[in-house]
Each structure stands twice: as structure tokens, then as C-alpha cells.
């Protein structure tokens, strides 16, 4: 069996003072939409931290922040073009004051990356929603993270 070619990626769990989480909506061709944390693949030569900060600016317009700890990891195998078999993600926690998301990228640029919306979600909204989220256990994982704080080392959260 050949080894999987996993694109390295960085994601950020952005949580404001009201414990709302900032999520982006992805609408992929031939697949139902889903909401996920801000983030994406590393560019050539980037560290996970650099990619996370770049993605925060591009997708949310948030700059000049310091990332918190690495809290989760996720390996997701899915069709991701000809060069990749999926993604190996590192999740950072970022606590911040509330802000109005104003992506640095234009909506045309974001839509070319399948991003169609950015918004804050309360924990109750997440619990009541029938939308899809990634990771699939996002509600449970987020509640535990906010209740217990960051783990001593990142935990694998599954698809």
C-alpha cells in the first residue's frame, strides 16, 4: 500500500469573551456544505503558526494576535486534488475580543477556495443546528475545551 499524501494544514479555534466560536462555511462541489474553524493548508516554507496567522487575516480579517496553544490534531482523508489524499491538521486555540469578521481576501477569492460565509456561533446555536460541522464532534469537543481548558498536549479529534 502506498503512503497517504497528506497536506499539512493549520486551523484556529477562535473564541470570543462570550464563548462564541468563529466558523467559516465551506461549499464544495458535489458535497453538502459544512462549517469549520478558520484555517487551511500551509504554503511552501510556512510553519503551522505562520499559516494559522495568514488564514486568520485572509478569512476573518484578524491580525496582530498571538496564537494560543495547540489543542487538537485531525487527519482527514478525502479527495483533495491530484497532489493530496487528504489533510493533516493542527488546531490552535485563540481567545480574543469579539470583532466583526472582515476577510482580507475578496469574496470572489474566498469562493474560489469554497468559503461562502464567516460568522460567530454560540454553543447553544451549535447544539440546535442541523448544519454539518468539522470535525464532526465539534460541539462536544468545543464544550470540553471551554469547560476544561486546553489539554496538556494536542488530542486527535477524528473526522
N, C-alpha and C positions, 0 to 999 in steps of 0.2 A: 504494500500500500504506500502511495506517495504521501509525503508530509503536507499538511494543510498550509496554504499560503495565507496567513492572517495579517491584515492591515493593522498596524498599531494605531490606536485612537485614544483620545483624551476626552473625558466628559466632565461636566461640572454640575453638582447638585447645588443650585443657587437657592438659598433660603433667606427670607427677609425677617424683620423683627416680629412680624405677626405669624411666623412659621408657615408662610406660603412658599411654595416652590415654583420656580420659573421653568416652564416647559415649552418646547418647540414642537409644532405639528409637522410630521412628515407624510407626504402623499406620494407613494411610489407607484409606478405603472404596474398594472395587473396585481395589485395587492391593496388591502384595506389600509386606511390611514392609521397612524399611531402617534402618540405623544411621547417624547423622550426628553432627557436633560440636554442642555446646551452642550455642543461638542462635535467632534469629527476627527477625521484621520490626520495623522502627523504629516507635515510636509517634509521634504528632504532636509535632513540636518536638524530638525526640530526635536526638542525634548518634549516629554509629555506636558510639563509645566508650560512651556512656550506655546504649544498647540492649544492648551486649555485657555490661556490668556487671549490668544488670537481669536479663537472661536467665540469667547465672551464678547469681544468687540464686534466681530462680524455679525453674530446672530442676535445679540442683545444690546449692543452699544455700550457695554460696561467696560470701562478702562480704569487703570490706576488702582487696581485692587491687589491684595495679596491672597493667594490661594491658601486654603486650609489643608488639612491632612488628606492623604489618600485613604479612602474608606472602603471602596468596593473595587472588584475586578469582574469582568464579564467576557467570556469567549462566546461569540455568536457566529455560527457557520450559516451562511446564506449566499445566494448568488450576488456577487459584487463585481461585476465586470469580468474582463478576461484575465486580469492580473491577480485577483484575490479570490479566496474561497470564503471569506468572512472577515471578522474583526476581533481583535484582542483589545479590550477597553480597560482603561484605568479611570476611576471616578474620584474626583476631588470634592470636598465639601467647601462651600464658600458661604459664610454668613455675611450679609450686607444689609444696609438700609434699603427700604423699598425705593424703587425707581420706575420710571416709565420706560419700557423697552423701546429703544430706537436703534435698530440694527445699522451698523456701518455699511453693510452691503445693501444694494438696492433690492427691491422685491423681485425684480427680474433675475438678479444674480442668485438670490435665495431660492427662488422657484427652480432655477437650473440645478440646484442641489436638493430639490424636492421639499424644501421648507416652505410652508404656506401660512404659518401663524406662530406667534410668540405670545404667551400670556402667563399670568400668575394663577396658581391653583391653591385653594385651601385644602387641608387634609379631608375635611368633610366633602368638598366637591369631588375630590378623587374617589372617595368611598362610594358616593352616589352615582358616579359617572358610568356609562356603559361604553365609553371610548376604550380603545386599546392603549396600553402603556408599555414602555420598555424601560427596564426589564419588566417582565410580566408580573412580578411580585412587587412592583414599585410601591404600592400603597403600604403593604406590610413592612417592607424594608425601610421606607421613609419614617413610618411611625416608630419603629425600633430605633432608628438613628437619632431622631429628635428626642425620644424618651431616654435612651441610654447613653447618648453621646457617641463620638467616634470610637471604633474598635481599636485595639492595640495594634493590629496590623490589618490590611485590607482583606475583606471576605469576598469569596466568589459568590455572585448573586444569581447565576444561571440566566437562561434566556428569558 
